[in-house]
């Protein structure tokens, strides 16, 4: 654990601190609100650079659907300002505090540094797809600007996309510019009951193929369904299909969707209030927040194959699971530590995907590949990029891969 803590309040102060650290060879842990600090390998740092003092919305014109904010700005401040103007972050970022049992305030810089997304990722893209521009400090203490306030073609190295999802290992984000969209006028969720995992995968695929614009699709097996919506869904497996948009449009589309899904099982509709609650719970992995000591994995595979992965794992170990992103995102809570190579071997047998160990004790995270290992060629390229941007290797060393 690092001892020295710096809380700069300006980009210039960040640059000075980084420059001094680089000159002294002092490895830094980069944090915002600290709400995702327990995700990743333990950072091997001698000092902490805390960005929570560098906050504030710097530019926002609702008519342009673009906002700029300093990295330490609390996500709640961003969302409140957008809500006042009837707008939202389309990628619906997950709040990791419940799965770790932590307090603190998620920051907008942390959201993009971790490329955090939620159930609407299926149709709206990831956080990085909304990111238009960044300002950051590289490992030499230089202030770099990349991108802008409009989408445009990119030639050469796309630093905006590289910084998103780099978990603070490439640079210190100081400001982010991102697109936003109007909030839907209303929402509704069709709940299809009683399907097993394989049947649910087929039903979700059929729903996504319909011209009714399903924005999110998830399946809650019988083992977890009663932990959602205060138990109001009962005990039968529930397959969730969300519709969003203008009220009249949603009314027509939900009728068409209900008719199409009648072939798969009985269904009922959740209103806008219930819809908001249940998708927030799906987003924040609420059924797996009671036992913080149990390992939690986030696995991405082909949507039609997620249930096969779960079935294979259940033959080897105790596991609880549910599915988001039409079955392509599988949340797995293990009863005990599981060899990461076992999980990834099953994924490889299904044709590929990736797995992230989201929650585990620190000794476990230090011993396994928390993030999906990169192929040798990509790992070599990543290393060269990191060497160029952070030549002294001072940013979050050890978090994504073993420190060099």
TAPE-V214820 format. One record per pair of residues at least 6 apart in sequence whose ideal C-beta (glycine too) atoms are under 7 Angstrom apart, sorted by the first residue. I is the first residue (numbers start at 0). J is the second residue. D is the distance in Angstrom with one decimal. If there is no record, write none. Layout:
I & J & D
I & J & D
This chain:
1 & 28 & 5.1
1 & 44 & 4.4
1 & 45 & 5.7
1 & 46 & 5.1
1 & 47 & 4.5
3 & 45 & 7.0
3 & 46 & 3.9
3 & 47 & 6.9
4 & 47 & 4.6
4 & 49 & 5.7
5 & 16 & 5.0
5 & 46 & 6.8
5 & 48 & 5.5
5 & 49 & 6.6
6 & 49 & 4.6
6 & 51 & 6.6
6 & 52 & 4.2
7 & 13 & 4.7
7 & 16 & 5.9
7 & 52 & 6.3
7 & 53 & 6.0
8 & 52 & 4.5
8 & 53 & 5.9
9 & 53 & 6.6
10 & 134 & 6.7
10 & 142 & 6.1
10 & 173 & 4.4
13 & 53 & 6.7
13 & 136 & 5.1
13 & 171 & 5.7
13 & 173 & 5.8
14 & 136 & 5.0
14 & 140 & 5.0
14 & 142 & 5.4
15 & 140 & 6.9
16 & 48 & 6.2
17 & 136 & 5.1
17 & 140 & 4.6
17 & 171 & 6.2
18 & 140 & 2.7
20 & 27 & 5.4
20 & 46 & 6.6
20 & 393 & 5.4
21 & 138 & 5.8
21 & 139 & 6.1
21 & 140 & 6.0
21 & 391 & 4.7
21 & 393 & 5.8
24 & 391 & 6.0
25 & 45 & 5.1
25 & 46 & 5.5
25 & 393 & 6.5
26 & 43 & 6.2
26 & 44 & 4.5
26 & 45 & 5.5
26 & 393 & 5.0
26 & 396 & 4.7
27 & 44 & 5.5
27 & 46 & 5.5
27 & 48 & 4.9
27 & 393 & 5.2
27 & 394 & 6.1
28 & 42 & 4.6
28 & 44 & 3.9
28 & 47 & 4.7
28 & 395 & 6.1
29 & 48 & 5.2
29 & 167 & 3.7
29 & 171 & 5.7
29 & 394 & 6.1
29 & 395 & 5.5
30 & 36 & 6.2
30 & 47 & 6.1
30 & 49 & 5.5
30 & 50 & 6.9
31 & 50 & 5.0
31 & 51 & 6.1
31 & 70 & 6.6
31 & 71 & 5.8
31 & 106 & 3.5
31 & 108 & 5.2
31 & 109 & 3.9
32 & 51 & 6.2
32 & 73 & 6.9
32 & 103 & 4.4
32 & 104 & 4.2
32 & 105 & 5.1
32 & 106 & 4.8
32 & 109 & 6.1
33 & 103 & 4.7
34 & 95 & 5.5
34 & 96 & 5.1
34 & 101 & 5.6
34 & 103 & 4.6
34 & 105 & 4.9
35 & 95 & 5.0
35 & 109 & 6.1
35 & 113 & 5.6
37 & 99 & 4.9
37 & 358 & 6.9
38 & 95 & 6.7
38 & 357 & 5.8
39 & 166 & 6.1
39 & 369 & 5.5
39 & 398 & 4.4
39 & 399 & 6.5
40 & 364 & 5.4
40 & 365 & 6.0
40 & 369 & 5.2
40 & 397 & 5.3
40 & 398 & 5.6
40 & 399 & 7.0
41 & 361 & 5.4
41 & 364 & 6.2
41 & 365 & 5.2
41 & 397 & 6.4
42 & 395 & 5.2
42 & 396 & 6.6
42 & 397 & 5.5
42 & 398 & 5.0
43 & 396 & 5.0
43 & 397 & 4.2
43 & 402 & 4.8
44 & 396 & 6.6
48 & 171 & 6.5
50 & 70 & 5.2
50 & 71 & 4.1
50 & 106 & 6.9
50 & 108 & 6.1
51 & 71 & 4.8
51 & 106 & 6.8
52 & 71 & 6.2
53 & 69 & 5.0
53 & 70 & 6.2
53 & 71 & 4.2
53 & 173 & 6.6
54 & 69 & 5.3
54 & 71 & 4.2
54 & 72 & 4.4
54 & 73 & 6.9
55 & 68 & 6.9
55 & 69 & 5.2
55 & 72 & 6.0
56 & 66 & 6.5
56 & 68 & 4.7
56 & 72 & 6.5
56 & 80 & 6.3
57 & 67 & 4.7
57 & 68 & 6.1
57 & 69 & 6.4
57 & 174 & 6.4
58 & 66 & 7.0
58 & 67 & 4.1
59 & 66 & 4.4
59 & 80 & 6.7
61 & 84 & 4.2
61 & 86 & 6.3
64 & 178 & 5.7
64 & 179 & 5.4
64 & 180 & 6.3
65 & 131 & 6.7
65 & 148 & 5.1
65 & 176 & 6.5
65 & 178 & 5.6
66 & 177 & 6.2
66 & 179 & 5.8
67 & 174 & 6.2
67 & 176 & 4.3
68 & 77 & 6.1
68 & 107 & 5.2
68 & 174 & 6.9
68 & 175 & 6.3
69 & 173 & 6.6
69 & 174 & 5.3
70 & 106 & 6.4
70 & 107 & 6.7
70 & 108 & 2.7
70 & 172 & 4.4
70 & 173 & 5.5
70 & 174 & 6.3
70 & 175 & 6.4
71 & 106 & 5.3
71 & 108 & 6.2
72 & 106 & 6.2
72 & 107 & 5.0
73 & 104 & 4.3
73 & 106 & 6.0
74 & 92 & 6.9
74 & 105 & 4.4
74 & 106 & 6.3
74 & 107 & 5.7
74 & 110 & 6.1
75 & 104 & 6.6
77 & 107 & 5.2
81 & 87 & 5.6
81 & 88 & 7.0
81 & 179 & 5.8
85 & 181 & 5.8
85 & 182 & 5.4
86 & 179 & 4.7
86 & 180 & 6.5
86 & 181 & 5.6
86 & 182 & 6.2
87 & 179 & 6.5
87 & 180 & 6.4
87 & 182 & 4.7
88 & 129 & 6.9
88 & 179 & 6.3
89 & 119 & 6.2
89 & 123 & 4.0
89 & 129 & 6.3
89 & 180 & 4.9
90 & 116 & 4.6
90 & 117 & 6.6
90 & 119 & 6.4
90 & 120 & 6.1
90 & 123 & 5.6
90 & 124 & 6.3
90 & 125 & 6.0
90 & 126 & 4.9
90 & 129 & 5.7
91 & 116 & 6.8
91 & 117 & 3.3
91 & 118 & 6.1
91 & 119 & 4.5
91 & 282 & 6.1
92 & 110 & 4.8
92 & 115 & 4.2
92 & 116 & 6.5
92 & 117 & 6.0
92 & 126 & 6.3
93 & 115 & 5.3
93 & 117 & 5.2
93 & 282 & 5.2
93 & 283 & 5.9
94 & 105 & 6.3
94 & 283 & 5.1
96 & 102 & 6.9
96 & 103 & 6.9
97 & 283 & 5.1
97 & 285 & 6.4
97 & 288 & 4.2
98 & 284 & 5.3
98 & 287 & 6.4
98 & 288 & 5.5
98 & 295 & 6.1
98 & 357 & 6.6
98 & 358 & 5.7
99 & 291 & 6.6
99 & 358 & 6.5
100 & 291 & 4.7
107 & 175 & 6.0
108 & 172 & 4.5
108 & 175 & 6.2
110 & 126 & 5.9
111 & 126 & 5.5
111 & 130 & 5.6
111 & 163 & 5.2
111 & 172 & 6.7
111 & 175 & 5.3
112 & 165 & 6.6
112 & 166 & 5.9
112 & 167 & 5.3
112 & 172 & 5.8
113 & 164 & 6.8
113 & 166 & 6.0
114 & 125 & 5.6
114 & 126 & 4.9
114 & 127 & 5.2
114 & 163 & 4.9
114 & 164 & 3.4
115 & 126 & 5.6
116 & 125 & 4.6
116 & 126 & 5.5
117 & 282 & 4.0
118 & 215 & 4.1
118 & 217 & 6.4
118 & 278 & 5.3
118 & 281 & 5.4
118 & 282 & 5.5
118 & 323 & 5.6
119 & 214 & 5.7
119 & 215 & 5.6
120 & 324 & 6.2
121 & 215 & 5.9
121 & 216 & 6.6
121 & 324 & 4.8
121 & 325 & 5.9
122 & 214 & 5.1
126 & 163 & 6.2
127 & 160 & 5.6
127 & 163 & 3.5
127 & 164 & 6.2
129 & 177 & 4.8
129 & 178 & 5.1
130 & 159 & 5.6
130 & 163 & 5.3
130 & 175 & 6.4
130 & 177 & 5.2
131 & 146 & 5.4
131 & 147 & 6.4
131 & 148 & 6.0
131 & 149 & 6.8
131 & 150 & 6.5
131 & 176 & 4.7
131 & 177 & 5.9
131 & 178 & 6.0
132 & 145 & 6.4
132 & 146 & 3.1
132 & 147 & 4.8
132 & 148 & 6.4
132 & 159 & 6.2
132 & 176 & 4.0
133 & 145 & 5.5
133 & 146 & 6.1
133 & 158 & 6.9
133 & 159 & 5.4
133 & 162 & 5.4
133 & 172 & 6.0
133 & 174 & 6.9
133 & 175 & 5.6
134 & 142 & 6.7
134 & 144 & 5.1
134 & 173 & 4.8
134 & 174 & 4.1
135 & 143 & 5.5
135 & 162 & 6.1
135 & 170 & 4.0
135 & 171 & 5.8
135 & 172 & 5.0
135 & 173 & 5.8
136 & 142 & 5.8
136 & 170 & 6.1
136 & 171 & 4.4
136 & 173 & 6.1
137 & 143 & 5.6
137 & 170 & 5.1
137 & 388 & 5.1
137 & 389 & 6.6
138 & 388 & 6.0
138 & 389 & 3.1
138 & 390 & 5.8
138 & 391 & 5.6
138 & 393 & 5.9
138 & 394 & 6.2
139 & 390 & 6.9
145 & 158 & 3.8
145 & 159 & 5.3
146 & 159 & 4.2
146 & 176 & 6.8
148 & 176 & 5.5
161 & 169 & 6.3
161 & 384 & 6.9
162 & 169 & 5.9
162 & 170 & 6.1
162 & 172 & 6.2
166 & 395 & 6.4
166 & 398 & 5.5
166 & 399 & 5.7
167 & 394 & 5.9
167 & 395 & 4.5
168 & 385 & 6.7
168 & 394 & 5.3
168 & 395 & 4.8
168 & 398 & 6.0
168 & 399 & 5.4
169 & 385 & 6.2
169 & 388 & 5.2
169 & 389 & 6.3
169 & 394 & 6.7
170 & 388 & 5.9
170 & 389 & 7.0
170 & 394 & 6.8
183 & 243 & 3.8
183 & 244 & 5.1
184 & 244 & 6.6
184 & 245 & 5.0
184 & 246 & 5.3
185 & 246 & 4.7
185 & 249 & 5.4
185 & 271 & 5.3
186 & 241 & 6.5
186 & 242 & 6.7
186 & 243 & 4.7
186 & 271 & 5.1
186 & 274 & 4.6
186 & 275 & 7.0
187 & 242 & 5.2
187 & 249 & 5.6
187 & 253 & 5.3
187 & 268 & 5.7
187 & 269 & 6.6
187 & 270 & 6.7
187 & 271 & 6.7
187 & 274 & 5.9
188 & 239 & 5.5
188 & 240 & 6.6
188 & 241 & 5.0
188 & 268 & 7.0
188 & 269 & 4.2
188 & 274 & 4.5
188 & 277 & 6.5
189 & 240 & 4.5
189 & 253 & 6.3
189 & 256 & 5.5
189 & 257 & 6.1
189 & 260 & 6.3
189 & 266 & 5.5
189 & 268 & 5.9
190 & 232 & 6.8
190 & 237 & 5.1
190 & 239 & 5.9
190 & 266 & 6.1
190 & 267 & 5.5
190 & 269 & 6.2
191 & 202 & 5.9
191 & 238 & 4.3
191 & 260 & 5.2
191 & 263 & 5.6
191 & 264 & 5.1
191 & 266 & 4.7
192 & 235 & 4.7
192 & 237 & 5.9
192 & 264 & 5.7
192 & 265 & 5.2
192 & 266 & 6.8
193 & 235 & 5.0
193 & 236 & 6.1
193 & 264 & 4.9
193 & 265 & 6.7
194 & 202 & 6.0
194 & 236 & 5.6
194 & 238 & 5.4
194 & 263 & 6.3
194 & 264 & 5.7
195 & 236 & 6.7
196 & 218 & 6.7
196 & 220 & 6.1
196 & 306 & 3.5
196 & 309 & 6.5
197 & 306 & 5.2
198 & 263 & 6.8
199 & 218 & 3.9
199 & 236 & 6.8
199 & 238 & 4.5
200 & 302 & 6.6
200 & 303 & 5.5
200 & 305 & 6.9
200 & 306 & 5.5
200 & 326 & 4.7
202 & 238 & 5.6
202 & 260 & 6.5
202 & 263 & 4.3
203 & 216 & 4.3
203 & 218 & 6.7
203 & 238 & 6.4
203 & 325 & 4.6
203 & 326 & 5.8
204 & 302 & 6.7
204 & 303 & 6.5
204 & 325 & 6.7
205 & 259 & 6.9
206 & 213 & 5.1
206 & 216 & 6.2
206 & 240 & 5.0
206 & 256 & 6.5
206 & 260 & 6.6
207 & 213 & 5.6
207 & 216 & 6.2
207 & 325 & 5.7
209 & 256 & 6.6
209 & 259 & 5.7
211 & 242 & 6.8
211 & 252 & 4.2
211 & 255 & 5.3
211 & 256 & 4.9
212 & 242 & 6.9
212 & 244 & 7.0
212 & 252 & 6.5
213 & 240 & 5.1
213 & 241 & 6.6
213 & 242 & 6.4
214 & 241 & 5.1
214 & 242 & 6.8
214 & 243 & 4.9
215 & 241 & 4.1
215 & 278 & 6.3
216 & 239 & 6.8
216 & 240 & 5.5
216 & 325 & 4.4
217 & 239 & 4.6
217 & 281 & 5.1
217 & 322 & 6.0
217 & 323 & 4.7
218 & 238 & 4.8
218 & 321 & 6.6
218 & 322 & 4.4
218 & 326 & 6.5
219 & 227 & 6.0
219 & 236 & 6.4
219 & 237 & 4.7
219 & 321 & 5.1
220 & 236 & 5.3
220 & 320 & 6.7
220 & 321 & 6.1
221 & 234 & 6.2
221 & 235 & 6.6
221 & 236 & 5.0
222 & 319 & 5.5
223 & 286 & 4.3
223 & 319 & 6.3
223 & 321 & 5.1
224 & 232 & 5.2
224 & 234 & 6.6
224 & 235 & 6.8
224 & 236 & 6.0
224 & 237 & 5.0
225 & 232 & 6.9
225 & 233 & 6.8
225 & 234 & 5.5
226 & 285 & 6.6
226 & 286 & 3.8
227 & 277 & 5.7
227 & 280 & 5.3
227 & 285 & 6.8
227 & 286 & 6.7
228 & 273 & 6.4
228 & 276 & 6.0
228 & 277 & 5.0
228 & 280 & 6.9
239 & 277 & 6.7
240 & 256 & 6.3
241 & 274 & 6.4
241 & 278 & 6.3
242 & 249 & 5.1
242 & 252 & 5.3
242 & 253 & 5.5
242 & 256 & 6.8
253 & 268 & 6.4
257 & 266 & 6.0
260 & 266 & 5.4
269 & 277 & 6.5
281 & 323 & 5.9
284 & 330 & 5.4
286 & 321 & 6.7
287 & 295 & 5.6
287 & 330 & 6.5
287 & 332 & 4.3
293 & 332 & 5.3
293 & 333 & 6.2
293 & 334 & 6.7
294 & 333 & 4.3
294 & 336 & 5.8
294 & 337 & 6.6
294 & 356 & 6.7
294 & 358 & 6.3
294 & 359 & 4.6
295 & 332 & 5.4
295 & 357 & 4.6
295 & 358 & 3.9
296 & 331 & 4.2
296 & 333 & 7.0
296 & 342 & 6.5
296 & 354 & 5.7
296 & 355 & 6.9
296 & 356 & 5.8
296 & 357 & 6.5
297 & 330 & 6.3
297 & 355 & 4.7
297 & 357 & 5.1
298 & 308 & 6.6
298 & 329 & 4.4
298 & 331 & 6.1
298 & 346 & 6.8
298 & 352 & 6.5
298 & 354 & 4.6
299 & 327 & 6.0
299 & 328 & 5.7
299 & 352 & 5.1
299 & 353 & 5.4
300 & 308 & 5.9
300 & 327 & 6.4
300 & 329 & 6.8
300 & 346 & 6.0
300 & 349 & 5.7
300 & 352 & 3.7
301 & 327 & 6.6
301 & 350 & 6.4
302 & 324 & 6.8
302 & 325 & 4.3
302 & 326 & 4.1
302 & 327 & 4.0
303 & 326 & 6.7
304 & 349 & 4.7
304 & 350 & 7.0
305 & 322 & 5.4
305 & 326 & 4.3
305 & 327 & 6.4
305 & 329 & 4.6
306 & 326 & 6.8
307 & 349 & 6.1
308 & 329 & 6.2
308 & 345 & 5.6
308 & 346 & 6.6
308 & 349 & 6.0
309 & 318 & 6.8
309 & 320 & 4.7
309 & 329 & 6.4
311 & 345 & 5.0
312 & 318 & 4.9
312 & 345 & 6.5
315 & 341 & 6.7
316 & 333 & 6.4
316 & 334 & 6.8
316 & 335 & 6.8
316 & 337 & 5.5
317 & 333 & 6.9
317 & 334 & 3.3
317 & 335 & 6.9
318 & 331 & 5.5
318 & 332 & 7.0
318 & 333 & 5.6
319 & 332 & 4.6
320 & 329 & 5.8
320 & 330 & 6.3
320 & 331 & 5.1
321 & 330 & 5.6
322 & 328 & 6.9
322 & 329 & 5.7
336 & 359 & 6.9
336 & 363 & 5.6
339 & 356 & 6.5
339 & 367 & 4.4
339 & 368 & 5.6
342 & 354 & 5.2
343 & 354 & 5.8
346 & 352 & 4.5
346 & 354 & 6.1
353 & 371 & 3.6
354 & 371 & 6.0
355 & 369 & 6.6
355 & 370 & 5.7
355 & 371 & 6.7
356 & 364 & 6.7
356 & 367 & 6.4
356 & 369 & 4.6
370 & 399 & 5.5
373 & 381 & 6.3
392 & 403 & 5.9
396 & 402 & 4.0
